[in-house]
Amino acid sequence: MTTTMKMPSRLLFPLLATLAFAAPAHADPSLAQSAEPPDKFSFLITYGADQCPESSGDEIVVCAQEPETERYRVPKPLREELKEDDAPMGGSWASAVEGYDSIARTTRPNSCSAVGSYGFTGCTAAAIRQWFEERRLYAQQQGKD
């Protein structure tokens, strides 16, 4: 029983010590910065061996160093955006449009699906497309033999 009584006192002292050090300090005007923030900030990118210009007066100059090969190139974030706009699989725009068309085909009329308006009307066209595709594949296989 004595161990259960000592346990809260062991935990109480570190808790009180933590609270004493974590107490917020009173607002003291002598601790505040006496100077006002600068009016001008300059963020520059330097290339190759170019030096970062020195700050003058109330100006803050921040420089980022890039290799010389990046000087006349489109910035990296913009290059990444351009890659996202490319056609899928690196193909032409015609193949991209064809891909989008085949995706949207299931919701259009003449699609031979239960989705969309008059989807059932395209079942004959789908059967003819399938027949032509099978015929083309059969002709290719006969040509290889």
Secondary structure, 3 states (H helix, E strand, C coil): CHHHHHHHHHHHHHHHHHHHHHCCCCCCHHHCCCCCCCCEEEEEEEECCCCCCCCCCCEEEEEEEECHHHCCCCCHHHHHHHHHCCCHHHCCHHHHHHHHHHHHHHHCCCCCCCCCCCHHHHHHHHHHHHHHHHHHHHHHHHHHC
